[in-house]
Amino acid sequence: MPVPLLTINEENLQVHGMNLDDECRYLGLGYWSTGNGDIRATKGVVRQKIIAAHDLIKCHPLTPELATKLFISEGMGVFCFSAALIEWSENDLNRRT
């Protein structure tokens, strides 16, 4: 059942409610969760950012040293943050998609 739209009358603001199983960014801290506390969605977000960083350096004319630095800053930073919060299995790390 969809969550109803909540309207705050004073300033006519609308707040969209979410179902407990909907994924959303958790307090702007860089990881994703559901209302039930399931943070597995973060793995998908991290994986997408790593793939984007990898694709970025594949078609950019950087030296190998600069490409490595770019990948580490763009792709590995988000992974390191998530690794403190989520358990990653070897299978998770080897998945490309």
DRENDO-1510 file (C-alpha; in Angstrom, 1 decimal, always signed):
<recs>
REC; n; res; u; v; w
REC; 1; MET; +0.0; +0.0; +0.0 .
REC; 2; PRO; +1.5; +3.4; -1.0 .
REC; 3; VAL; +2.4; +5.8; +1.8 .
REC; 4; PRO; +0.1; +8.9; +1.7 .
REC; 5; LEU; +1.5; +12.4; +0.9 .
REC; 6; LEU; +1.7; +14.6; +4.0 .
REC; 7; THR; +0.9; +18.3; +3.6 .
REC; 8; ILE; +2.0; +20.8; +6.2 .
REC; 9; ASN; -0.5; +23.6; +6.1 .
REC; 10; GLU; +1.5; +26.5; +7.6 .
REC; 11; GLU; +3.8; +26.9; +4.6 .
REC; 12; ASN; +2.0; +24.6; +2.3 .
REC; 13; LEU; +5.0; +22.2; +2.2 .
REC; 14; GLN; +4.5; +18.6; +1.0 .
REC; 15; VAL; +6.5; +15.7; +2.4 .
REC; 16; HIS; +6.5; +12.4; +0.6 .
REC; 17; GLY; +6.3; +9.4; +2.8 .
REC; 18; MET; +8.1; +6.2; +1.9 .
REC; 19; ASN; +7.4; +2.5; +2.4 .
REC; 20; LEU; +9.7; +0.7; +4.8 .
REC; 21; ASP; +11.2; -1.3; +1.9 .
REC; 22; ASP; +12.0; +1.7; -0.3 .
REC; 23; GLU; +15.7; +2.5; -0.6 .
REC; 24; CYS; +16.8; +6.0; +0.2 .
REC; 25; ARG; +20.0; +7.9; +1.1 .
REC; 26; TYR; +20.4; +7.6; +4.8 .
REC; 27; LEU; +20.8; +11.0; +6.5 .
REC; 28; GLY; +23.0; +12.2; +3.7 .
REC; 29; LEU; +25.9; +10.1; +5.0 .
REC; 30; GLY; +26.8; +8.5; +1.8 .
REC; 31; TYR; +25.1; +5.1; +2.2 .
REC; 32; TRP; +21.7; +3.8; +1.3 .
REC; 33; SER; +19.2; +2.0; +3.5 .
REC; 34; THR; +15.6; +1.0; +3.7 .
REC; 35; GLY; +13.3; +2.1; +6.5 .
REC; 36; ASN; +13.8; -1.4; +7.9 .
REC; 37; GLY; +17.5; -0.7; +8.3 .
REC; 38; ASP; +18.6; -3.0; +5.4 .
REC; 39; ILE; +21.8; -1.3; +4.1 .
REC; 40; ARG; +22.5; -3.9; +1.3 .
REC; 41; ALA; +21.4; -1.2; -1.2 .
REC; 42; THR; +24.6; +0.6; -0.4 .
REC; 43; LYS; +26.5; -2.3; -2.2 .
REC; 44; GLY; +24.7; -1.5; -5.4 .
REC; 45; VAL; +25.4; +2.2; -5.1 .
REC; 46; VAL; +29.1; +1.6; -4.3 .
REC; 47; ARG; +29.4; -0.9; -7.2 .
REC; 48; GLN; +27.8; +1.7; -9.6 .
REC; 49; LYS; +30.3; +4.4; -8.5 .
REC; 50; ILE; +33.3; +2.0; -8.9 .
REC; 51; ILE; +32.1; +1.0; -12.4 .
REC; 52; ALA; +31.7; +4.7; -13.3 .
REC; 53; ALA; +35.2; +5.5; -12.1 .
REC; 54; HIS; +36.6; +2.6; -14.0 .
REC; 55; ASP; +34.8; +3.6; -17.2 .
REC; 56; LEU; +36.0; +7.2; -16.7 .
REC; 57; ILE; +39.7; +6.2; -16.7 .
REC; 58; LYS; +39.3; +3.8; -19.6 .
REC; 59; CYS; +38.5; +6.5; -22.1 .
REC; 60; HIS; +40.5; +9.4; -20.7 .
REC; 61; PRO; +44.1; +10.1; -22.0 .
REC; 62; LEU; +45.7; +10.1; -18.6 .
REC; 63; THR; +49.1; +8.7; -17.7 .
REC; 64; PRO; +48.9; +5.4; -15.8 .
REC; 65; GLU; +49.9; +7.2; -12.6 .
REC; 66; LEU; +47.2; +9.8; -12.9 .
REC; 67; ALA; +44.6; +7.2; -14.0 .
REC; 68; THR; +45.4; +5.2; -10.8 .
REC; 69; LYS; +45.1; +8.3; -8.6 .
REC; 70; LEU; +41.8; +9.2; -10.2 .
REC; 71; PHE; +40.4; +5.7; -9.8 .
REC; 72; ILE; +41.4; +5.6; -6.2 .
REC; 73; SER; +39.9; +9.0; -5.4 .
REC; 74; GLU; +36.6; +8.4; -7.3 .
REC; 75; GLY; +36.0; +4.6; -6.9 .
REC; 76; MET; +37.9; +3.4; -3.8 .
REC; 77; GLY; +36.9; +6.3; -1.5 .
REC; 78; VAL; +33.2; +5.3; -1.6 .
REC; 79; PHE; +34.1; +1.7; -1.1 .
REC; 80; CYS; +36.3; +2.4; +2.0 .
REC; 81; PHE; +33.5; +4.4; +3.6 .
REC; 82; SER; +31.0; +1.6; +3.0 .
REC; 83; ALA; +33.4; -1.2; +4.2 .
REC; 84; ALA; +33.3; +0.3; +7.7 .
REC; 85; LEU; +29.5; -0.2; +7.7 .
REC; 86; ILE; +28.8; -3.3; +5.6 .
REC; 87; GLU; +30.3; -6.7; +5.4 .
REC; 88; TRP; +31.6; -7.4; +1.9 .
REC; 89; SER; +32.2; -11.0; +0.9 .
REC; 90; GLU; +34.8; -12.1; -1.6 .
REC; 91; ASN; +31.9; -12.9; -4.0 .
REC; 92; ASP; +30.6; -9.3; -3.6 .
REC; 93; LEU; +34.0; -7.9; -4.4 .
REC; 94; ASN; +34.4; -10.0; -7.5 .
REC; 95; ARG; +31.0; -9.1; -9.0 .
REC; 96; ARG; +31.1; -6.6; -11.8 .
REC; 97; THR; +27.4; -5.7; -12.0 .
</recs>
